[in-house]
Amino acid sequence: MGKIVVSENISVDGVIEDATGDEGLGRGSWFTWITDRDREEWAKTEIAEAVGADALLMGRRTYHWFVARGWTTRTDVWANRLADVPKYVVSSSPLEGPDWSNSTVLKGDVVEQVAALKKQVDGEIVVYGSGSLVPTLIEHDLVDELRLMTYPIVVGAGGRLFGETSLVKPLRLIETRTIGSGIALLTYQPVQDA
């Protein structure tokens, strides 16, 4: 049985939108607020996560974000791993633009499709970005783990990871790790039968 792992770059105030500063939010890149060592350690952590993933799950906009930034043509270790791993994209419309190898569009009811994917894939199904998809997964108790790469910055505006839910969703902190000198990687699992 697969395990849905949500992996997010997130600010202290919960913003996940426009961490690179190129999507038009107007708050700049979070990477300008961290050190070179932080960036190096962040990249190593992200590469290790990609190597450990058995599949990727993402929304259409996140898929297009990766494609627009050249991930389909890059040839470094990280990009090669992301190219090789099966990618499942939640989209109600066909994907446009260049294809990213090993990509499959999931159509129909998102909850049913992701539940079926969890039965199909054995191992970690990592979700990057996907600010519209993740709240749906959380609401329907499909997330098995949250990995929040927490930047020491209050952005003050932008799309946040968490919105309203129908019920309280208790989590248990299972690991904390400092990445570089200023980023906190916080890992949570849902509390079952709370």
Solvent accessible surface area in square Angstrom, and as a share of the most:
residue,aa,sasa,rsa
1,M,151,0.67
2,G,3,0.03
3,K,63,0.27
4,I,0,0.00
5,V,0,0.00
6,V,0,0.00
7,S,11,0.07
8,E,7,0.03
9,N,41,0.21
10,I,8,0.04
11,S,2,0.01
12,V,93,0.53
13,D,39,0.20
14,G,15,0.14
15,V,0,0.00
16,I,29,0.15
17,E,66,0.29
18,D,4,0.02
19,A,12,0.10
20,T,49,0.28
21,G,31,0.30
22,D,82,0.42
23,E,91,0.41
24,G,70,0.68
25,L,48,0.24
26,G,71,0.68
27,R,120,0.44
28,G,38,0.36
29,S,23,0.15
30,W,3,0.01
31,F,36,0.15
32,T,103,0.60
33,W,172,0.60
34,I,13,0.07
35,T,70,0.41
36,D,94,0.49
37,R,143,0.52
38,D,3,0.02
39,R,78,0.28
40,E,105,0.47
41,E,55,0.25
42,W,39,0.14
43,A,28,0.22
44,K,126,0.54
45,T,18,0.11
46,E,13,0.06
47,I,53,0.27
48,A,66,0.51
49,E,22,0.10
50,A,0,0.00
51,V,85,0.49
52,G,43,0.42
53,A,1,0.01
54,D,63,0.32
55,A,0,0.00
56,L,1,0.00
57,L,0,0.00
58,M,0,0.00
59,G,11,0.10
60,R,99,0.36
61,R,158,0.58
62,T,19,0.11
63,Y,3,0.01
64,H,50,0.22
65,W,68,0.24
66,F,18,0.08
67,V,14,0.08
68,A,81,0.63
69,R,83,0.30
70,G,23,0.22
71,W,19,0.07
72,T,41,0.24
73,T,109,0.63
74,R,89,0.33
75,T,112,0.65
76,D,60,0.31
77,V,104,0.60
78,W,30,0.10
79,A,1,0.01
80,N,67,0.35
81,R,66,0.24
82,L,1,0.01
83,A,25,0.20
84,D,92,0.48
85,V,1,0.01
86,P,57,0.36
87,K,0,0.00
88,Y,23,0.09
89,V,0,0.00
90,V,24,0.14
91,S,8,0.05
92,S,121,0.78
93,S,46,0.30
94,P,100,0.63
95,L,41,0.21
96,E,131,0.59
97,G,58,0.56
98,P,83,0.52
99,D,124,0.64
100,W,4,0.01
101,S,61,0.39
102,N,84,0.43
103,S,38,0.24
104,T,68,0.40
105,V,41,0.24
106,L,20,0.10
107,K,120,0.51
108,G,64,0.61
109,D,74,0.38
110,V,42,0.24
111,V,42,0.24
112,E,118,0.53
113,Q,59,0.26
114,V,0,0.00
115,A,35,0.28
116,A,56,0.44
117,L,4,0.02
118,K,22,0.09
119,K,150,0.64
120,Q,126,0.56
121,V,18,0.10
122,D,114,0.59
123,G,23,0.23
124,E,39,0.17
125,I,0,0.00
126,V,0,0.00
127,V,0,0.00
128,Y,19,0.07
129,G,28,0.27
130,S,7,0.04
131,G,36,0.35
132,S,72,0.46
133,L,11,0.05
134,V,0,0.00
135,P,47,0.29
136,T,46,0.27
137,L,0,0.00
138,I,22,0.11
139,E,50,0.22
140,H,91,0.41
141,D,106,0.55
142,L,18,0.09
143,V,10,0.06
144,D,43,0.23
145,E,8,0.04
146,L,4,0.02
147,R,39,0.14
148,L,15,0.08
149,M,7,0.03
150,T,22,0.13
151,Y,1,0.00
152,P,74,0.47
153,I,28,0.14
154,V,105,0.60
155,V,8,0.05
156,G,45,0.43
157,A,28,0.21
158,G,24,0.23
159,G,33,0.32
160,R,112,0.41
161,L,0,0.00
162,F,98,0.41
163,G,58,0.55
164,E,179,0.80
165,T,59,0.34
166,S,83,0.54
167,L,130,0.65
168,V,133,0.76
169,K,49,0.21
170,P,50,0.32
171,L,71,0.35
172,R,121,0.44
173,L,86,0.43
174,I,75,0.38
175,E,85,0.38
176,T,80,0.46
177,R,110,0.40
178,T,95,0.55
179,I,3,0.02
180,G,9,0.09
181,S,72,0.46
182,G,29,0.28
183,I,1,0.01
184,A,38,0.29
185,L,15,0.08
186,L,44,0.22
187,T,7,0.04
188,Y,49,0.19
189,Q,48,0.21
190,P,31,0.19
191,V,52,0.30
192,Q,137,0.61
193,D,151,0.78
194,A,99,0.77
